[in-house]
Amino acid sequence: MPIVTIQQGPREAGQKRALVEKVTGAFVEALGVPAESVSVWIQEYPAENWGTAGKLTADR
């Protein structure tokens, strides 16, 4: 049973639905597993809780 964890900034529910559908489809295609066996977990972090290249994302 594949378990996929996605870490990202906040997104709208519709965007997350599309993401879960496409990620699930990729596992079905690549691994030949049934869609029912794929779990996708989305962890969202506000911009003040992460940074890139030495700068807080909220400050960009």
Backbone as a printed PyTorch tensor [residue, N CA C, xyz], in Angstrom:
tensor([[[  0.8440,  -1.1740,   0.0000],
         [  0.0000,   0.0000,   0.0000],
         [  0.8940,   1.2430,   0.0000]],

        [[  0.9720,   1.9720,  -1.1180],
         [  1.7600,   3.2000,  -1.1440],
         [  1.1350,   4.2930,  -0.2890]],

        [[  1.9840,   4.9900,   0.4510],
         [  1.5710,   6.1600,   1.2140],
         [  2.4430,   7.3200,   0.7460]],

        [[  1.8090,   8.3820,   0.2610],
         [  2.5190,   9.5400,  -0.2690],
         [  2.2660,  10.7100,   0.6750]],

        [[  3.3260,  11.3980,   1.0710],
         [  3.1860,  12.5960,   1.9030],
         [  3.6510,  13.7950,   1.0960]],

        [[  2.7940,  14.8000,   1.0050],
         [  3.1070,  16.0280,   0.2910],
         [  3.1540,  17.1520,   1.3010]],

        [[  4.2530,  17.8800,   1.3160],
         [  4.3910,  19.0330,   2.2000],
         [  4.3700,  20.2710,   1.3200]],

        [[  3.4960,  21.2080,   1.6570],
         [  3.3300,  22.3950,   0.8290],
         [  2.7210,  23.5250,   1.6290]],

        [[  2.6800,  24.6960,   1.0080],
         [  1.9530,  25.8210,   1.5650],
         [  0.4610,  25.6060,   1.3560]],

        [[ -0.3610,  26.3930,   2.0140],
         [ -1.8080,  26.2350,   1.9050],
         [ -2.3130,  26.3800,   0.4650]],

        [[ -3.2440,  25.5260,   0.0930],
         [ -3.8900,  25.5580,  -1.2190],
         [ -5.3950,  25.4060,  -1.0200]],

        [[ -6.1460,  25.7530,  -2.0500],
         [ -7.6050,  25.5990,  -2.0080],
         [ -7.9720,  24.1230,  -2.1130]],

        [[ -9.1510,  23.7880,  -1.6010],
         [ -9.6050,  22.3900,  -1.5880],
         [ -9.6540,  21.8020,  -3.0020]],

        [[-10.0830,  22.5790,  -3.9800],
         [-10.1520,  22.0730,  -5.3500],
         [ -8.7790,  21.7070,  -5.8960]],

        [[ -7.7810,  22.5010,  -5.5610],
         [ -6.4160,  22.2070,  -5.9920],
         [ -5.9190,  20.9160,  -5.3440]],

        [[ -6.2550,  20.7310,  -4.0740],
         [ -5.8240,  19.5170,  -3.3750],
         [ -6.5350,  18.2880,  -3.9290]],

        [[ -7.8020,  18.4270,  -4.2980],
         [ -8.5230,  17.3010,  -4.9170],
         [ -7.8250,  16.8740,  -6.2090]],

        [[ -7.4930,  17.8550,  -7.0390],
         [ -6.8190,  17.5500,  -8.3060],
         [ -5.4550,  16.9130,  -8.0650]],

        [[ -4.7220,  17.4140,  -7.0880],
         [ -3.4060,  16.8760,  -6.7660],
         [ -3.5060,  15.4180,  -6.3260]],

        [[ -4.4330,  15.1310,  -5.4190],
         [ -4.6110,  13.7580,  -4.9260],
         [ -4.9920,  12.8290,  -6.0770]],

        [[ -5.8570,  13.2860,  -6.9580],
         [ -6.2760,  12.4620,  -8.1040],
         [ -5.0910,  12.1430,  -9.0150]],

        [[ -4.2830,  13.1570,  -9.3230],
         [ -3.1580,  12.9510, -10.2410],
         [ -2.0330,  12.1260,  -9.6140]],

        [[ -1.7640,  12.3550,  -8.3430],
         [ -0.7300,  11.5690,  -7.6670],
         [ -1.1640,  10.1070,  -7.5940]],

        [[ -2.4070,   9.8780,  -7.2560],
         [ -2.9300,   8.5100,  -7.2110],
         [ -2.8070,   7.8570,  -8.5800]],

        [[ -3.2060,   8.5880,  -9.6280],
         [ -3.1100,   8.0560, -10.9870],
         [ -1.6860,   7.6950, -11.3760]],

        [[ -0.7260,   8.5070, -10.9410],
         [  0.6810,   8.2240, -11.2510],
         [  1.1290,   6.9110, -10.6130]],

        [[  0.7110,   6.6560,  -9.3910],
         [  1.0770,   5.4020,  -8.7310],
         [  0.3880,   4.2060,  -9.3800]],

        [[ -0.8620,   4.3920,  -9.7600],
         [ -1.5810,   3.3180, -10.4520],
         [ -0.8630,   2.9660, -11.7510]],

        [[ -0.4820,   3.9950, -12.5150],
         [  0.1890,   3.7670, -13.7970],
         [  1.5910,   3.1880, -13.6220]],

        [[  2.3760,   3.7710, -12.7230],
         [  3.7750,   3.3630, -12.5710],
         [  3.9430,   2.0130, -11.8830]],

        [[  3.1130,   1.7490, -10.8870],
         [  3.2840,   0.5410, -10.0790],
         [  2.2500,  -0.5370, -10.3420]],

        [[  1.1830,  -0.1900, -11.0650],
         [  0.1350,  -1.1730, -11.3430],
         [ -0.6740,  -1.5580, -10.1190]],

        [[ -0.7530,  -0.6620,  -9.1360],
         [ -1.5270,  -0.9450,  -7.9290],
         [ -2.9360,  -0.3790,  -8.0920]],

        [[ -3.9170,  -0.9210,  -7.3750],
         [ -5.2600,  -0.3490,  -7.4470],
         [ -5.3070,   1.0090,  -6.7470]],

        [[ -6.1100,   1.9170,  -7.2740],
         [ -6.2340,   3.2620,  -6.7040],
         [ -6.6200,   3.2000,  -5.2270]],

        [[ -7.4070,   2.2100,  -4.8630],
         [ -7.8730,   2.0820,  -3.4740],
         [ -6.7370,   1.8290,  -2.4970]],

        [[ -5.5890,   1.4020,  -3.0050],
         [ -4.4690,   1.1080,  -2.1010],
         [ -3.5470,   2.3090,  -1.8880]],

        [[ -3.7850,   3.4000,  -2.6070],
         [ -2.9040,   4.5680,  -2.5300],
         [ -3.4750,   5.5860,  -1.5360]],

        [[ -2.6810,   5.9520,  -0.5430],
         [ -3.0730,   6.9900,   0.4100],
         [ -2.1970,   8.2140,   0.1750]],

        [[ -2.8120,   9.3880,   0.1160],
         [ -2.0800,  10.6360,  -0.0730],
         [ -2.3650,  11.5260,   1.1260]],

        [[ -1.3080,  11.9420,   1.8060],
         [ -1.4270,  12.8260,   2.9690],
         [ -0.8540,  14.1750,   2.5880]],

        [[ -1.5860,  15.2250,   2.8630],
         [ -1.1200,  16.5750,   2.5760],
         [ -0.8910,  17.3080,   3.8960]],

        [[  0.3350,  17.7690,   4.0790],
         [  0.6790,  18.5650,   5.2520],
         [  0.9070,  19.9920,   4.7660]],

        [[  0.1550,  20.9240,   5.3060],
         [  0.2690,  22.3050,   4.8760],
         [  0.9440,  23.1550,   5.9500]],

        [[  1.7960,  24.0550,   5.4720],
         [  2.5480,  24.9190,   6.3590],
         [  2.3570,  26.3640,   5.9350]],

        [[  1.9870,  27.2510,   6.8500],
         [  1.8890,  28.6710,   6.5180],
         [  3.2510,  29.2260,   6.1230]],

        [[  3.2440,  30.2920,   5.3330],
         [  4.4790,  30.8760,   4.8070],
         [  5.4490,  31.3090,   5.9060]],

        [[  4.9640,  31.5960,   7.0960],
         [  5.8770,  32.0010,   8.1720],
         [  6.5520,  30.8090,   8.8520]],

        [[  6.2270,  29.5860,   8.4080],
         [  6.7990,  28.3880,   9.0270],
         [  7.8250,  27.6740,   8.1600]],

        [[  8.2720,  28.2830,   7.0440],
         [  9.2980,  27.6540,   6.2200],
         [ 10.0140,  28.7080,   5.3860]],

        [[ 11.1750,  28.3420,   4.9190],
         [ 11.9660,  29.2830,   4.1350],
         [ 12.7810,  28.5770,   3.0770]],

        [[ 13.3130,  29.3730,   2.1400],
         [ 14.1610,  28.8770,   1.0710],
         [ 15.2810,  29.8820,   0.8460]],

        [[ 16.4510,  29.3690,   0.5810],
         [ 17.6230,  30.2000,   0.2780],
         [ 17.8970,  31.2250,   1.3780]],

        [[ 17.6920,  30.8230,   2.6150],
         [ 18.0190,  31.6720,   3.7480],
         [ 16.9930,  32.7420,   4.0710]],

        [[ 15.8430,  32.6970,   3.4140],
         [ 14.8120,  33.7020,   3.6700],
         [ 13.4860,  33.0320,   4.0020]],

        [[ 12.8100,  33.5980,   4.9770],
         [ 11.4930,  33.1150,   5.3430],
         [ 10.5300,  33.3800,   4.1850]],

        [[  9.7420,  32.4050,   3.8280],
         [  8.8240,  32.5420,   2.6950],
         [  7.8630,  33.7140,   2.8780]],

        [[  7.4320,  33.9630,   4.0850],
         [  6.5150,  35.0640,   4.3630],
         [  7.1520,  36.4240,   4.0640]],

        [[  8.4720,  36.5030,   4.0600],
         [  9.1620,  37.7570,   3.8100],
         [  9.4900,  37.9900,   2.3380]],

        [[  9.1420,  37.1020,   1.4950],
         [  9.4560,  37.2450,   0.0670],
         [  8.4590,  38.1360,  -0.6170]]])
